[in-house]
Amino acid sequence: MGRIYIVGMGPGSEDMMTKRAIEVLKQADVIIGYTVYIKLLEDTFRHKELLTTPMRQERKRCHMCFAEAAKGKVVALVCSGDAGIYGLASLMYEIGQEYPGTELEVIPGITAANSGAAVLGAPLNHDFCTISLSDLLTPWEKIEKRLVAAAAGDFVIALYNPSSHKRKDYLLRACEILLRTIEPERPCGYVENIGREGTKYVVCTLGELKDAQVNMFTTVFIGSMGTRIIDGKLVTRRGYQIV
């Protein structure tokens, strides 16, 4: 019935993909993904069969993978970052129950929390959590509960999907929730277009972050009580005793 690799492609540039991910994409007969992600791969893999679907057609994209695999092809489904972190790995396994005999393998990639943290410095150097602000699949009420719990637990928080055309005020709403518990001076930062052309980052306070204009290609970092700004970088201390 064929084989499908579910590939985390990191931010998209080849130098930020794992060696395993590149090897799998070279082996694949067909590469399937969201239009924006496939465009990032076009130059390197132009000789491959490249199939795309637009945003919000994730289920169709997954079924396309199984249809191509049924033809005996080696298929690679690409996801940005890591396919198992806000990616399509779980949906592929769910849908895969309808296609017994097709082999699935997840190839890990660098998620935005990791690549964004590297740009900012070292904000995730102690306990942290990730929360998506997208309410397409998760009710806002549940997102709010997770924000409250993360603030109470003093986690560094990496926020995915902080804004979109229809959710322009979601980062503002999230910051207002966090400010109920966290002081406005708390160090924060955000990175846009991680690992792609036009990468930029900003280090700021939570009070300043509240009014920041971000987009869907931005990852936001809220510091913990152990986070400091050192030489313009966001750094969360582990607590080592330096003598």
C-alpha positions in Angstrom: 0.0 0.0 0.0 3.0 2.3 0.1 4.8 4.3 2.7 4.2 7.9 4.0 6.8 10.0 5.8 5.4 12.8 7.9 8.2 15.3 7.8 8.9 18.2 10.1 10.8 20.7 7.8 11.7 23.2 10.4 11.4 26.9 9.4 11.8 25.8 5.7 15.4 26.5 4.7 17.5 23.5 4.0 20.2 24.4 6.4 17.7 24.2 9.3 16.3 20.8 8.3 17.6 17.6 9.9 19.8 15.4 7.7 17.1 12.7 8.1 14.4 15.0 6.8 16.5 15.9 3.7 17.2 12.2 3.0 13.5 11.3 3.2 12.5 14.2 0.8 15.2 13.0 -1.6 13.8 9.4 -1.5 10.1 10.5 -1.9 8.3 10.1 -5.2 5.8 12.8 -4.3 5.9 15.6 -1.7 2.6 17.0 -0.4 2.0 20.1 1.7 0.5 23.4 2.3 1.1 25.8 -0.6 3.4 28.1 1.3 5.6 25.2 2.6 5.9 23.6 -0.8 7.1 26.9 -2.3 9.9 26.9 0.2 11.1 23.5 -1.2 10.5 24.2 -4.9 14.1 25.1 -5.8 15.7 22.1 -4.1 13.0 19.5 -5.0 11.7 20.8 -8.4 12.3 17.4 -10.0 9.8 15.8 -7.6 6.0 15.6 -8.0 4.8 18.4 -5.7 1.1 18.5 -4.6 -0.5 21.3 -2.5 -3.7 22.3 -0.8 -4.5 25.7 0.7 -5.0 26.5 4.3 -7.9 24.8 6.1 -7.8 21.8 3.8 -5.7 19.6 6.1 -7.9 16.6 5.9 -7.9 16.7 2.1 -4.1 16.9 2.2 -3.9 13.8 4.4 -6.2 11.8 2.2 -4.1 12.8 -0.8 -1.2 11.2 0.9 -2.9 7.9 1.3 -4.2 8.0 -2.3 -0.7 8.5 -3.6 0.7 5.8 -1.3 -2.0 3.4 -2.6 -0.4 3.8 -6.0 2.8 2.4 -4.6 4.6 5.7 -4.3 6.8 6.8 -1.4 5.1 9.9 -0.1 6.4 12.8 2.1 3.9 15.0 3.8 5.7 18.2 5.0 4.7 20.3 7.9 6.5 23.4 9.2 8.5 23.1 12.4 7.8 19.6 13.9 5.0 17.5 12.4 4.0 16.3 15.9 3.8 19.8 17.4 0.7 21.6 16.1 1.3 19.6 12.9 -0.5 16.8 11.0 1.1 13.8 12.5 -1.8 13.0 14.8 -4.4 13.5 12.1 -2.5 11.2 9.8 -2.6 8.4 12.3 -6.3 9.0 12.9 -7.1 8.9 9.2 -4.7 6.1 8.7 -7.1 3.8 10.4 -9.1 3.9 7.2 -6.1 2.7 5.2 -4.8 -0.5 6.8 -1.4 -1.6 5.5 0.0 1.9 4.8 3.2 2.5 6.8 3.6 5.9 8.6 6.8 7.3 10.0 7.2 10.7 11.7 10.5 12.6 10.9 11.1 15.2 13.6 11.9 18.8 12.8 12.9 22.0 14.6 9.7 23.6 16.0 9.2 27.4 16.2 9.7 27.4 20.0 13.3 26.1 19.5 14.3 28.1 16.4 12.7 31.3 17.8 14.3 30.9 21.2 17.7 30.6 19.5 17.1 34.0 17.8 16.1 35.6 21.1 18.9 34.1 23.2 18.0 31.4 25.7 14.4 32.0 26.9 13.5 28.3 27.3 16.5 27.3 29.5 14.1 26.2 32.3 10.6 24.8 32.5 8.3 26.1 29.7 5.1 25.3 27.9 3.6 26.1 24.5 0.1 27.4 23.9 -1.6 28.1 20.6 -3.8 31.1 20.5 -5.7 29.8 17.5 -9.3 29.0 18.4 -10.1 27.1 15.1 -9.7 23.8 16.9 -9.7 24.8 20.6 -12.3 27.0 22.3 -11.1 30.3 23.5 -12.4 29.4 27.0 -9.9 26.5 27.2 -7.1 28.6 25.8 -7.8 31.2 28.6 -7.6 28.5 31.3 -4.3 27.3 29.9 -2.9 30.8 30.0 -4.0 31.3 33.6 -2.5 28.0 34.6 0.8 28.6 32.9 1.1 32.0 34.6 0.3 30.5 38.0 2.9 27.8 37.4 5.6 30.4 36.5 6.4 28.7 33.2 8.1 30.5 30.3 5.3 30.5 27.7 5.8 30.2 23.9 2.7 31.4 22.1 2.0 30.0 18.7 -0.5 31.5 16.2 -0.7 34.8 18.1 -2.6 36.6 15.3 -4.3 36.3 11.9 -6.6 38.4 9.8 -9.6 37.3 11.8 -7.8 37.2 15.2 -6.0 40.5 15.3 -6.6 41.2 19.0 -5.9 37.7 20.3 -2.3 38.5 21.5 -3.8 41.6 23.3 -6.4 39.4 24.9 -3.8 36.9 26.0 -1.5 39.6 27.5 -4.4 41.1 29.4 -5.1 37.6 30.9 -1.5 37.2 31.9 -1.2 40.7 33.3 -3.7 39.6 36.0 -0.9 37.5 37.5 2.3 38.7 35.9 3.9 42.2 36.4 4.0 44.5 33.3 7.9 44.6 33.5 8.2 40.9 32.8 10.8 40.3 30.0 9.3 39.0 26.8 10.1 38.8 23.1 8.8 37.7 19.7 10.3 36.6 16.4 8.8 36.9 12.9 9.7 34.8 9.9 12.0 32.6 11.8 14.7 31.1 9.6 13.3 32.8 6.5 14.0 36.0 4.6 13.0 39.0 6.7 13.6 37.4 10.1 13.3 40.0 12.8 13.0 39.9 16.6 12.0 42.2 19.4 12.8 42.0 23.1 10.3 43.9 25.2 8.2 43.8 28.4 4.8 42.2 28.9 3.3 45.6 29.1 4.8 46.6 25.8 4.0 43.2 24.2 0.3 43.9 24.8 0.3 46.6 22.0 2.7 44.8 19.6 1.5 44.2 16.0 2.3 40.6 15.1 1.2 38.1 12.4 0.6 34.4 11.9 4.3 33.9 11.2 5.3 35.2 14.6 6.2 33.2 17.7 5.9 35.0 21.1 7.8 34.3 24.3 6.6 35.3 27.8 9.4 35.1 30.4 9.2 33.5 33.8 10.3 35.0 37.1 13.8 33.8 36.3 14.0 35.5 32.9 16.3 38.5 32.3 17.3 40.7 29.4 21.1 40.4 29.0 22.9 42.3 26.3 19.7 42.7 24.4 18.8 39.0 24.6 16.1 37.1 26.5 17.7 34.7 29.0 16.0 32.4 31.5 18.4 31.3 34.2 18.7 27.7 35.3 19.9 28.7 38.8 23.6 27.7 38.5 25.7 29.1 41.4 28.5 31.1 39.7 31.5 31.9 41.9 
